[in-house]
């Protein structure tokens, strides 16, 4: 296994996890990568690591350039184990290396590993480290998406190492963003929506800090390296972190028992489509919750539908709404509907959640007893149309 030179003297020594299909409840149908970077300078520097099971592969790639024992500097931008899992082996091999990380990183590493023999130097925003021809500068970015998160910048090569920011769970034959932009952007949106979405205010601070940097390359910890489409991904991060949406985009998410709520979902989608919206229908029987979240990221309108089960909504809808609430979506308009047998009004559970998130709910929930009729579907359609402003 050989390292890939991405700039003169800077190598990608990460690994591709083609088989990853789940990450903390988030479906990863295209796998992922764990990106680490080796800088050859007077002080040989490793930026981040990989997931522990892939340690040997990373070490082989480093060894294709230099003996890992000769690493002088290890930068830990983020403690989470998909990036730090290989670092104990690195520190064991490179006995003279010094680890650089924020104070929160030092604490986090100590809670995950035995760091008693490690040489650790904490850094803060504005600190720099000269490694020879190159100088690295550090910017702390707490809660993007852990308290210990940090980005590292190399000014002379105009390359930013932002760890999870701008990442994608995406394994590809390509190292760079030169091809398959639609897929890369979709995976970047899914990554943001399912992992980074709760931290919009913190992301905006990072974007502000990065705006003063001259950047030709963004080398994240997951997915491809950005060099051709940096303006596009930065513009998307500006949009997503400010909870922006497309005025003409809508999602109808539902589950159904005997088809009544499904019929209602299709009626709502048809009504919104006739109003000029681009509508995606997502059945929770078949669509993974993380894929539905991806669809919701840029939607203005979201409709939720569930029948009554006992005295509440279906577990699929309850679980989805709980997951969505944790992600903290803002600035959207909701509409709720559902069928019931002998207990009406259970969709108030969903209405309460979206109101807590500050969403607009211009119409009350529409409930239909047992099977929809032509008249009840007509009334549902009219209510759905009134939601669109």
Beta strands, then each sheet from edge to edge (+ up, - down):
strand 1: 4-7
strand 2: 10-12
strand 3: 15-17
strand 4: 22-23
strand 5: 26-27
strand 6: 32-34
strand 7: 37-39
strand 8: 45-47
strand 9: 73-75
strand 10: 98-101
strand 11: 119-122
strand 12: 128-130
strand 13: 135-140
strand 14: 150-154
strand 15: 159-163
strand 16: 217-220
strand 17: 246-254
strand 18: 278-283
strand 19: 299-305
strand 20: 308-309
strand 21: 312-313
strand 22: 333-340
strand 23: 366-369
sheet 1: 1+ 2- 7+ 8- 9- 10- 11-
sheet 2: 3+ 6-
sheet 3: 4+ 5-
sheet 4: 12+ 13- 14+ 15- 16-
sheet 5: 18+ 17+ 19+ 22+ 23+
sheet 6: 20+ 21-
end
